[in-house]
Amino acid sequence: MSNRIFIVIALVLCYIPTLWGQNDPENNEFAEILIDGKYTNGNIYVKNPSQNGIFCVKNVMVNGTDYPFTAQSNAFEISLREFQPNDFVFIQIYHTKESKPLIINSEILVKESEFSFPSFIYSKKKKLLEWKIDELENTCHYDLEQLLYGKWIAIKDLGKPSEMIANTYLPTLLSGMNFFRIKQTDLDNNALTSPLVKVKSPNLKVMLLSDKVKDFIEFTAVTHYELFDENGFFLKRGTAQKVNVSDLKKGTYWINFDGKETMVNKK
């Protein structure tokens, strides 16, 4: 009897990864459409063709988060009402390779001008962002940016190519999908951006240790954060596992971290 149980368990364990692979929108069975840019106004409308009752769109993600859409329909809407004008929006639509959805009004996301930067990648083996310095313009200034809280935030001032002492960077990742780019600014203050590099983090979600604090707000791991007062006025941002709030008055505050927002009470 024990041998039979062992065989059944082994078969189940072998089958589980197969199920996960079928539900993963990034596996090789699906193609991907990427739409990104600064939000202007309105929602995105998508035509979703079908064949023999099977619809082509399988998954939609907005800024790295699964978006609930009407899958069994030949048309659906991606609501962007939560965004403000000039917020960056990144939409991923995964579909079957046999057919392709049609994006009706992608122009509501204004594409920023890009410069070619083929060496800018994320090395999964090294867990580093990498690039080649000799591909950069000597007279331009560069900043490494990460998409945080719906905005592009400069996480590293790279300077000019002659000032760069390294061509790698160890990023702090949020749970789920992360987006990075390098911003190029010339002598006339004209800016271009590199193509996006996306990194999916398998890490467990970062949690807040307590919503009642005295001197420090503490997380379970190092994370990006933004802190606001009770009325929504910005106070500080950074990357840490412990945030010193000893200089703040007693009261209620809002903190964004790891893609979520919560309230904390300072004693």
N, C-alpha and C positions, 0 to 999 in steps of 0.2 A: 504493500500500500504506500509506503514512504517513497519508493522509487517512482511510482505513478504521480504522486504529488509533485516530486522534484521535476519530472518531465513537463507537467502542465505549467509550473511556474516558469521554467526555462522558455517554453514556447511563448508565454505571455510577455516576458521581458524582451524577447526578440521582436515581437510584433508592435510593442509600444513605440519604438523609434520610427517605425513605418507610419504609424498614425500621426505622430508629430510632424513628420516630413510632409504628409499630405495636407496638413492644416497650416503649414508655414508658407506665407505668401512669397517668401524670397527663395523658395526652392526652384529647381530648374524647369518645373512643369509650367511656370507662368512667365509672361513677359511683363514689363513694367513701363508705365508712362509717368514721367516726372513733370510737374508744373510748379514753378516757383517764381516769386517776385514780391514787390511791395503791394500791399492791399490798397485798392482805391475805394470801391463800393460795390455792393451786390453779392450775389452767390454764383457758384459755378454750376453749370448745367451739363449733364452727361447723357449722351445717347448710348444705350446698352443693348447691342444686338443679341439675338438669340437664334439658336438652331435646334430644332426638335425639342423645344422646351428648355434647353440649357442656355443660360445667360452667360455672357463672356466675362463680366467683371466679377472677381472673386473676393477682393479685399480693397478697402480704401483707408489710407492713413493721412491725417492732417497734422503737420509738425511732429511726426513720430508717434502719434496716438491713433489707435483704431477709431475709425469713424463709422457709426451705424448708418447704413444706407439701405434703400429698398432694393434688395438684390434681385427679386423676382419681378422685375419691371423693365420695359424697354427704354425708360428714361428716369433719371433721378436727379435730385438737387443736393449739392454740398453747401450747407449753410456756413457762411463766414461772418455772421452777425456779431460774434464775440470779439472780432478784431477791430482795431482802430486804423484809420488811414495811415499809411506808411509802415504798418506792422509787416514783418516778413512772414510770408506764408509758403509752406512747402507741402505739396500734395503728391502722394504716391498712389497710383492706381494699378493694381495687379489684375491681369486678365489672361484668359486662355490664349495660346499661341495661334489657334485656328481663326480667331476673329479679334477685332480691335474696336474699343469704344471711341466715340467721337466727342471731343470737348467743344462745346458750343461757343463759349465766351471766355477763353483763357486770357483775353486782353485785359481783364480787370486786375490781373496781377502783372504789374509793370516790371519787366526784366531789367536788371541792372547790367551795365556794360562790363564785360569780362575781358581779362587778358589771358593768353595761353600760358598754361603752367603744368605741363604733363607730368612733371616729376613729383608734384604735390600729392602724396598718398598717405594712407594709414597702414602700417605694417602690423598685421595681426600677431605675427611671431614675436616681434620686439615690443608690441603695444605702444608704438610711438608714431606720431605724425612726422613725416620726412619730406624733404625737398632738396633740390640742387640749387646752390647759391648762384652758380654761373648762369642760370636761366633768368636771373633778375636784372633789372635795369640799375646801373650804378648810381644814377642821379636821383632815384626814387626812394621813398621811405615806405616801410612795410610794417603791418600789424597783423597778428594772428587773431582771428575772431571766432567766437563760438555762439551759436544760437541759443540764447537763454531767456526765459520768460517772454518769448515771442519777439525778442529784439536781438540784434547783433551786438555782442559785447566784446571789446578788445581784451583778450586774456594774456597777451604778451606783446610788448613793444619790441619788434625785431630790429628796427632801425634800418640803415642802409646796408647793402651787401657787404661793404668793406668793414662794417661794424659788427657783423654777425660772427659770434664766436662758436656757434653750433648751428646745425641744419636739421635738428630733431627737437621734438617737444613731447613730454609725457603729459597727456591731457587728463583732466578729471572728468569722468564720464557720468552722465545722468543715467538712470535706469531707462532701458529702451533705446530708441534711436537718437543719435547725436549728430550735429552738423557743424562743420568747420569750413572756413575759407581764409584766404590771405588777402588783405586789402593793400592796394598799391596807390600811393599818393605822390604826384609829381611836384616839380618846383612851383607850378602855378596853382597848386592845391586841387588839381583835378584827380578824381579817384576812380579806379577800376578795381574789380574783384576777381579772384581766381574762381574756377569752377568749384562746386561744392565737393567736399569729402564727407561721406556719411559713415558713421561707426555705430554698430549695434552693440550695446553693452549687455552681456549676460548676467551682470551683477544683480544680487538681490536688492530690493528697494531700500533706500536709505530712510530711516525712521527718526522721528523726534523722540528723545528719551523722556521728556516731560513737558507738558504745556504750562506748568507752573514753575517759574524760574526766579532766581535771586540775582546772581552775578553773571551767570553764563547760560546761554542756550546751547544745548548739546545734542549732537546727532550720533547715529550708530556708525557713521563713517564720514570721511572727508567729502564735502559736497559744495556746490555753488549755492549761494543764498542771497536774498534781498530782504531788507527789513523796512517796514513802514509803521508809522504811528496809527492810532485808532481811526484817524480821519483819512488815511491813505496817503499821507505825505511821506516821500522817500527819506530814509535816514542813512542807510549804508548798504553796501554789497561787498561780497568777497568770496573766498574759498577757504573753508575751514571745517573742523569737526566740532570746535567750541567757539562760540561767538560771545565776546565780552560785552555785556549790557549793564555793567555796574554803574556807568555814568548816566543811565536813563532813569527817568522818574517812574514811580510805581504806576501801573496801569495796564491797559490792553494794547497789544501790538500784533501786527500781521507779518508773517514771514513766508517767503517763497523759497522752496528748496526741492531739488530732485523732481521738478515738474509738477509740484503741488503747492497749495497755499493752505496755511492753517493759522489759528490765532493762539497767542501765548499771553499769559498774565504774569507781569513782573510784580513780585511781592515788595 
